Amino acid sequence: MPEIHFKIQWPDGKQESCYSPSLVVKDYFDPGEAYTVTEFLNRSRESLQIASDRVQAKYGFPCSRALGQLRQIEAAAQPYLTQPESKVTVLDFV
């Protein structure tokens, strides 16, 4: 299963590399596109859950790394949720 990393930038300018065990994230994010924090969270939840489900279908267990990445994204997003227009930018896939 091909894994991928996607580089993001939080509203405060902090950059982070995120992990997915599946290329499905390419269906949810476009490099250079900015998403509201809420939309970014929704897309992250859906894409990383699908990625984990694909691992489970292939190997018999969910991907703890994808689910851990989702928890990390959810925690990092919390400070920005009070600012509805804050944007997360997907910089690139690596």
C-alpha positions as CSV (number, residue, x, y, z in Angstrom):
1,M,0.0,0.0,0.0
2,P,1.6,3.3,-1.0
3,E,2.0,5.8,1.8
4,I,2.2,9.5,1.4
5,H,3.0,12.6,3.5
6,F,1.3,15.9,3.0
7,K,2.8,19.1,4.2
8,I,0.4,21.7,5.7
9,Q,0.6,25.2,7.1
10,W,-1.6,26.2,10.1
11,P,-3.2,29.7,10.3
12,D,-0.3,30.9,12.4
13,G,2.3,29.9,9.8
14,K,3.5,26.8,11.5
15,Q,4.2,24.0,9.0
16,E,3.8,20.3,9.6
17,S,4.2,17.1,7.8
18,C,1.3,14.7,8.0
19,Y,1.1,10.9,7.2
20,S,-1.4,8.8,5.4
21,P,-0.9,5.1,4.6
22,S,-2.9,5.6,1.4
23,L,-3.0,8.0,-1.5
24,V,-6.7,8.6,-0.8
25,V,-5.7,12.0,0.7
26,K,-5.0,13.2,-2.8
27,D,-8.8,12.9,-3.4
28,Y,-9.5,15.2,-0.5
29,F,-6.8,17.9,-0.8
30,D,-5.2,19.9,-3.5
31,P,-1.7,21.4,-3.1
32,G,-1.8,25.2,-2.7
33,E,-5.4,25.1,-1.6
34,A,-6.5,26.7,1.7
35,Y,-9.3,25.2,3.7
36,T,-11.1,26.6,6.7
37,V,-10.0,24.7,9.8
38,T,-13.4,23.0,10.1
39,E,-13.3,21.9,6.5
40,F,-9.7,20.7,6.8
41,L,-10.7,18.7,9.9
42,N,-13.7,17.1,8.1
43,R,-11.6,16.2,5.1
44,S,-8.8,14.8,7.3
45,R,-11.3,12.7,9.3
46,E,-12.8,11.2,6.3
47,S,-9.7,10.6,4.3
48,L,-7.6,9.2,7.2
49,Q,-10.5,7.0,8.2
50,I,-10.7,5.6,4.7
51,A,-7.0,5.1,4.7
52,S,-7.1,3.2,8.0
53,D,-10.0,1.1,6.7
54,R,-8.0,0.2,3.6
55,V,-5.2,-1.1,5.8
56,Q,-7.7,-3.0,7.9
57,A,-9.2,-4.6,4.7
58,K,-5.7,-5.6,3.5
59,Y,-4.0,-6.6,6.8
60,G,-6.9,-7.3,9.2
61,F,-6.3,-4.4,11.6
62,P,-6.8,-0.6,11.4
63,C,-3.8,1.7,10.8
64,S,-2.9,3.1,14.2
65,R,-0.5,5.5,12.6
66,A,-3.2,7.1,10.5
67,L,-5.6,7.3,13.4
68,G,-2.8,8.8,15.5
69,Q,-2.2,11.4,12.8
70,L,-5.8,12.2,12.9
71,R,-5.8,12.7,16.7
72,Q,-2.7,14.9,16.3
73,I,-4.4,17.1,13.6
74,E,-7.6,17.4,15.8
75,A,-5.5,18.5,18.8
76,A,-3.5,21.0,16.8
77,A,-6.6,22.5,15.2
78,Q,-8.3,23.2,18.6
79,P,-6.9,26.7,19.1
80,Y,-8.1,27.8,15.6
81,L,-11.7,26.6,15.9
82,T,-12.7,29.9,17.6
83,Q,-11.6,31.7,14.5
84,P,-14.0,30.3,11.8
85,E,-12.3,32.0,8.9
86,S,-8.8,30.7,9.8
87,K,-7.3,28.6,7.0
88,V,-5.1,25.6,6.8
89,T,-3.1,25.4,3.5
90,V,-2.1,22.1,2.0
91,L,1.4,22.9,0.7
92,D,2.5,19.7,-1.1
93,F,2.4,16.0,-1.2
94,V,5.8,14.2,-0.6
